[in-house]
Amino acid sequence: MAVIFRQGPFRNGRIISATLFRYLVSETLFSFLVAFLFFFIIFFVNQLLLLAQEILTKKVPFYQVALLVFYAIPSIIAMSAPFAALVGVLMTIGRLTSDNEILVMLSSGLPYRNVFIPTIVVGVLISLLSFYANDVLLPMGTIQFSRLWRRIMASTPALELESNSVKRFKDTVVVTGNVEGKNINDILILDKTQDGERRLIMARNAELQDAGKEGLSLDMKGAFIQSSKEVSRRDYDYASATFLRYWVSQEDMIQNVSSISPNQMSSIDVLKEIRVKEKALTEKIDERYRKVMTQGLTLEGILRQGPNRESWNRRANQAAAFFRETETAGDIKKDRSLSMYRLEFYKKFSIPFGALSFVFLAVPLGLLAKRSGQTVGFIFGLIIAVLYWAMLLGGQTLGARLGYPPFWCMWLPNILAVSIGLVMCLFRIRH
């Protein structure tokens, strides 16, 4: 059985063998599974076992730890699949080249499309699988993960405090030094009282007390407390205490855990949040520009009235206020939260479909193999995966901190992979 292409853009209009198609697809899928297990184990150990080890030391039941690991698996699948596609295609094409199977195929009159089409089909399937895991399974797993984590927090609130960490609980920020068991060296607490005052509490030593459903308490020795008004920071009070007990309620702790970051949402939910943030930013910019216009018109009126009016003496202060509003009006456009959501939106597509872009690069690279094609393909795949990941992190940093276009920051590695692959393919076909 064969599928025949009529004379068209393919050279010689030759036959694509169904047998060869199935053979290449099966070989590519097998290599993909091997590479997928390799990357899966790496990401699994890096992201999940460290978490499991951390909470197991707090005497959390093992079955709850296992459920946390299970709910986090979709993120591992979404990350492993594109890199496994790259390594899998490189290993397959490298082995076929080193075993001279590609040479036999070309000698039989079959063109290069017999190699490209099966690998592209596999790349599309892997990209769709990775996108489904990232866009559907990951949000579902995140919801279940958050629910289970809230239950664990209700029974073991001490999990929230780690050595040299900063933890935020609603209106409270806790900065800790070294934590050994229940003892904390150097602790700093920033919070807001019910009266709206900002408060700072610090102590050299504190002891963590698990209050169960009530949350947790911190017994501090030699504490220093300073509180100040929100409006007038110069109006403040301070005191010291030989012993102070500070409470963090379970409600505040659960609210902190239940927040979901954009990388844990679906692409549709991220897009909705982007629209909301864009609308809010537009309103904020319009309000700021109205203030600038008001300040400018007021300053113009003072200057037009001349030195004979009493308002002339206020022109310097009015000018300073106008220029201050003008400077801050430009800074308000830089919304880092909105940039992060935009980056994450494009990232949700660029990483899964990186598997397809890797195919265009992996096939011509695999055709260069002379000996030990699978080994060479595996090594090249790891090198390219590291470079790709470095470019992706670099693009995310440039987009978040320097405001570069999110689309190019997230899609540039894929575009480079496809472009280099197509140039190498054309060179290979013509020579």
C-alpha positions in Angstrom: 0.0 0.0 0.0 1.4 3.4 -0.9 0.3 7.0 -1.1 1.2 8.7 -4.4 1.9 12.4 -4.7 1.2 13.9 -8.0 3.8 16.2 -9.6 4.1 19.1 -7.4 6.6 20.9 -5.2 8.4 17.7 -4.3 11.3 16.7 -6.5 10.7 13.8 -8.9 7.1 13.3 -7.6 8.1 9.9 -6.2 6.2 7.5 -3.9 5.9 7.7 -0.1 5.9 4.2 1.2 3.3 3.5 3.8 5.6 0.7 5.2 8.4 3.2 5.5 6.1 5.7 7.1 5.0 3.3 9.8 8.6 2.2 10.3 9.9 5.7 10.9 6.9 6.7 13.1 7.4 3.6 15.3 11.2 4.2 15.5 10.7 7.8 16.4 8.1 7.1 19.0 10.3 4.5 20.6 13.2 6.9 20.9 10.8 9.6 22.1 9.6 7.3 24.9 13.2 6.6 26.0 14.1 10.2 26.0 10.8 11.2 27.7 11.6 8.8 30.6 15.0 10.4 30.9 13.7 14.0 31.1 10.7 13.0 33.2 13.0 11.5 35.8 15.2 14.6 35.8 12.3 17.0 36.3 10.6 14.7 38.7 13.6 14.6 41.0 14.3 18.3 40.7 10.8 19.6 41.3 8.9 16.9 43.2 11.2 14.8 45.3 12.7 17.8 46.9 9.2 18.9 47.9 8.3 15.5 49.2 11.5 15.4 51.3 10.7 18.8 52.7 7.2 17.9 53.9 8.0 14.4 55.0 10.4 15.8 57.6 7.4 17.6 59.1 5.7 14.2 59.6 3.1 14.7 56.9 1.3 11.3 56.1 3.0 9.5 53.2 -0.2 9.1 51.2 -0.7 12.9 51.2 2.8 13.4 49.9 2.1 10.8 47.1 -1.0 12.7 46.1 0.9 16.0 46.0 3.4 14.3 43.7 0.6 12.9 41.5 -1.1 16.2 41.1 2.1 17.9 40.0 2.9 15.3 37.3 1.1 17.3 34.4 3.7 20.1 34.7 6.5 17.5 34.4 4.8 16.0 31.3 4.4 19.4 29.7 8.1 20.2 30.2 9.5 16.8 29.3 7.7 16.2 26.0 9.3 18.9 23.8 12.9 18.1 24.8 12.1 14.4 24.5 10.9 15.0 20.9 14.2 16.7 20.1 16.3 13.9 21.5 14.1 11.2 20.1 14.2 12.5 16.5 17.9 13.1 16.7 18.5 9.5 18.0 16.3 8.0 15.3 17.6 9.9 12.3 21.2 9.5 13.6 20.8 5.7 13.9 19.3 5.4 10.4 22.1 7.5 9.0 24.9 5.7 10.7 23.4 2.3 9.7 23.1 3.6 6.1 19.4 3.1 5.9 18.9 6.7 4.7 21.5 6.0 2.0 19.6 2.9 0.9 16.3 4.8 0.8 17.8 7.6 -1.3 19.5 5.0 -3.6 16.1 3.4 -4.1 14.7 6.7 -5.5 12.8 7.8 -2.5 13.1 11.5 -1.7 13.9 13.2 1.6 10.2 13.8 2.3 9.9 10.1 3.3 12.0 11.1 6.3 10.5 14.5 7.0 6.8 13.7 6.9 6.8 10.9 9.5 8.9 13.0 11.9 6.7 16.1 11.4 3.6 14.0 12.1 5.2 12.7 15.4 6.2 16.3 16.2 2.6 17.5 15.8 1.3 14.7 18.0 3.8 15.4 20.7 3.1 19.1 20.6 -0.6 18.5 21.0 0.0 16.1 23.9 2.3 18.7 25.6 -0.2 21.5 25.1 -3.1 19.4 26.5 -1.0 18.5 29.6 0.0 22.2 30.1 -3.4 23.8 29.3 -5.9 21.3 30.6 -4.3 18.8 33.0 -2.0 21.3 34.7 -4.8 23.7 35.9 -6.8 20.6 37.1 -3.8 19.3 39.0 -3.1 22.7 40.5 -6.7 23.0 41.9 -6.4 19.5 43.5 -2.9 20.3 44.7 -4.0 23.6 46.4 -6.9 21.8 48.1 -4.7 19.1 49.4 -2.1 21.6 50.5 -4.7 23.6 52.4 -5.7 20.5 54.3 -2.1 19.7 55.1 -1.6 23.3 56.3 -4.6 23.0 58.5 -3.0 20.0 60.2 0.7 21.1 60.0 0.9 24.9 59.8 4.6 24.8 60.7 5.4 23.8 57.1 5.1 27.5 56.1 8.3 28.6 57.9 11.7 27.7 56.4 15.2 28.9 57.0 16.2 32.3 55.5 12.8 32.7 53.8 10.2 35.4 53.3 6.6 34.4 53.8 3.5 36.5 53.2 0.2 35.8 54.9 -2.5 38.3 53.8 -1.3 41.6 55.5 1.6 39.9 57.3 5.2 39.3 56.1 7.4 37.1 58.1 11.2 37.1 57.5 13.1 34.3 59.2 16.8 33.5 59.7 18.0 30.0 60.5 15.2 27.6 61.5 16.1 24.5 63.5 13.1 22.5 64.5 10.8 24.9 66.3 13.6 27.4 67.1 14.0 30.5 64.9 17.1 32.7 65.0 16.5 36.3 63.9 12.8 37.0 63.0 11.2 40.1 61.5 7.5 40.6 61.1 5.8 43.4 59.1 2.1 43.7 59.4 -0.9 46.1 59.6 -3.1 46.4 62.7 -6.9 46.6 62.7 -6.6 50.4 63.2 -4.6 50.7 59.9 -1.2 51.2 61.6 1.9 49.7 60.1 3.8 47.6 62.6 7.3 46.2 62.8 8.3 43.4 65.2 11.7 41.9 65.5 13.4 39.5 67.9 16.7 37.6 68.1 15.0 34.3 69.0 11.5 32.8 68.6 9.9 29.5 69.2 7.3 28.1 66.7 4.1 26.7 68.4 1.7 24.7 66.3 -1.8 25.7 67.3 -3.6 23.2 65.0 -6.8 24.7 63.6 -6.0 28.1 65.1 -2.9 28.5 62.9 0.5 29.0 64.5 2.0 31.2 67.1 5.5 32.6 67.5 6.8 33.0 71.1 9.5 35.7 70.8 12.0 36.6 73.5 13.4 40.2 73.7 11.1 41.6 71.1 11.1 45.1 69.8 7.9 46.7 68.4 7.4 49.9 66.4 4.1 51.1 65.0 3.4 54.1 62.8 0.5 55.9 61.3 -0.3 55.2 57.6 -0.7 58.9 56.8 2.1 60.4 59.0 5.1 58.2 59.3 6.7 60.6 61.8 4.0 59.8 64.3 5.1 56.5 65.7 5.3 54.5 68.9 7.8 51.9 70.0 8.1 49.4 72.9 10.1 46.4 74.0 9.0 43.2 75.7 10.8 40.3 77.3 8.2 37.9 75.9 5.7 38.4 73.1 3.4 35.8 71.5 2.4 36.6 67.9 -0.5 34.7 66.1 -0.9 33.9 62.5 -4.4 32.7 61.9 -5.2 29.6 59.7 -7.5 31.8 57.5 -4.5 34.0 56.6 -2.3 31.0 55.9 -4.9 29.3 53.6 -5.5 32.5 51.7 -1.8 32.6 51.0 -1.7 29.0 49.7 -4.9 29.3 47.5 -3.4 31.9 45.2 -2.7 30.6 41.7 0.0 32.0 39.5 -0.4 32.4 35.7 1.7 29.4 34.8 -0.9 27.3 36.7 -3.8 28.6 34.7 -5.2 27.6 31.3 -4.4 29.8 28.3 -8.0 31.0 28.3 -7.9 32.0 31.9 -4.6 33.8 31.4 -6.0 35.7 28.4 -9.0 36.8 30.5 -6.7 38.1 33.3 -4.7 40.0 30.6 -7.9 41.7 29.4 -8.8 42.7 32.9 -5.3 44.0 33.7 -5.2 45.9 30.4 -8.5 47.6 31.2 -7.3 48.5 34.7 -4.0 49.8 33.3 -5.8 51.9 30.7 -8.0 53.5 33.3 -5.0 54.2 35.5 -3.1 55.8 32.7 -6.2 57.9 31.7 -6.6 59.1 35.3 -2.9 60.0 35.6 -3.0 62.0 32.3 -6.0 63.8 33.5 -4.0 64.9 36.6 -1.2 66.0 34.4 -3.5 68.0 32.2 -5.1 69.6 35.3 -1.6 70.5 36.7 -0.6 71.9 33.4 -3.7 74.0 32.9 -3.3 75.4 36.5 0.3 76.3 35.8 -0.6 77.9 32.5 -3.3 80.0 34.2 -0.9 81.2 36.9 1.6 82.3 34.3 -1.0 84.0 32.1 -2.3 86.0 35.1 1.2 87.5 35.6 3.0 88.7 38.7 0.2 91.0 39.8 -1.9 88.1 41.2 -1.3 86.4 44.5 -1.1 83.0 42.8 2.1 84.1 41.1 4.1 83.2 44.3 2.9 79.6 44.0 4.2 79.1 40.4 7.4 77.3 41.5 5.5 74.7 43.6 2.9 74.3 40.8 5.7 73.8 38.2 7.4 71.2 40.4 4.1 69.3 40.9 3.5 69.4 37.1 6.9 67.9 36.2 6.6 65.3 39.0 3.2 64.1 37.6 4.7 64.1 34.1 7.6 61.9 35.1 5.4 59.4 36.9 2.9 59.3 34.0 5.5 57.5 31.9 6.4 55.0 34.6 2.8 53.9 35.2 2.8 52.2 31.8 5.3 49.6 33.1 3.0 47.1 34.7 5.2 44.1 35.6 2.3 41.9 36.6 0.7 42.4 33.1 4.1 41.7 31.5 4.3 38.4 33.4 0.8 37.3 32.3 1.6 38.2 28.7 4.9 36.2 28.9 3.1 33.2 30.4 0.4 33.3 27.7 2.9 33.0 24.9 5.0 30.5 26.9 2.0 28.2 27.1 2.2 27.8 23.3 5.9 28.2 22.6 7.1 25.4 24.9 4.6 22.7 23.8 5.0 23.5 20.1 8.7 23.6 20.6 8.5 19.9 19.9 7.4 20.6 16.3 10.1 23.3 15.8 12.7 20.9 17.2 11.8 18.4 14.4 12.9 20.8 11.7 16.3 21.1 13.4 16.7 17.5 14.5 16.2 15.9 11.1 19.1 17.7 9.2 21.4 17.3 12.3 20.6 13.6 12.5 21.5 13.2 8.8 25.0 14.4 9.6 25.8 11.4 11.9 28.4 9.0 10.6 28.9 6.7 13.5 27.1 5.8 16.8 24.1 7.8 15.6 22.0 7.3 18.7 24.7 8.3 21.1 25.7 11.4 19.1 22.0 12.3 18.7 21.4 12.0 22.4 24.4 14.2 23.2 23.5 16.8 20.7 19.9 16.8 22.0 21.0 17.5 25.5 23.2 20.4 24.4 20.4 22.0 22.3 17.9 21.5 25.1 20.2 23.4 27.5 20.7 26.2 25.0 17.0 26.4 24.3 16.2 26.5 28.0 18.8 29.2 28.6 17.3 31.3 25.7 13.9 30.8 27.1 14.9 32.0 30.6 16.8 34.9 29.1 13.8 35.9 27.1 11.6 35.8 30.1 14.0 37.9 32.1 14.2 40.5 29.3 10.5 40.6 28.9 9.8 41.0 32.6 12.5 43.4 33.6 13.3 45.4 30.5 9.9 45.3 28.8 10.8 43.5 25.5 7.9 42.3 23.4 6.6 39.1 25.1 5.9 37.3 21.8 9.5 37.5 20.6 10.9 36.7 24.1 9.0 33.4 24.2 8.9 32.4 20.5 12.4 33.5 19.4 14.0 30.1 20.3 11.4 28.2 18.3 11.8 30.6 15.3 15.6 30.1 15.4 15.2 26.3 15.6 12.9 26.3 12.6 14.9 28.8 10.6 18.3 27.0 11.1 16.6 23.6 10.4 15.1 24.8 7.1 18.4 26.3 5.9 20.2 23.0 6.7 17.4 21.0 5.0 17.7 23.1 1.8 21.4 22.8 1.8 21.2 19.0 2.3 18.6 18.5 -0.4 20.6 20.5 -3.0 23.8 18.8 -2.2 
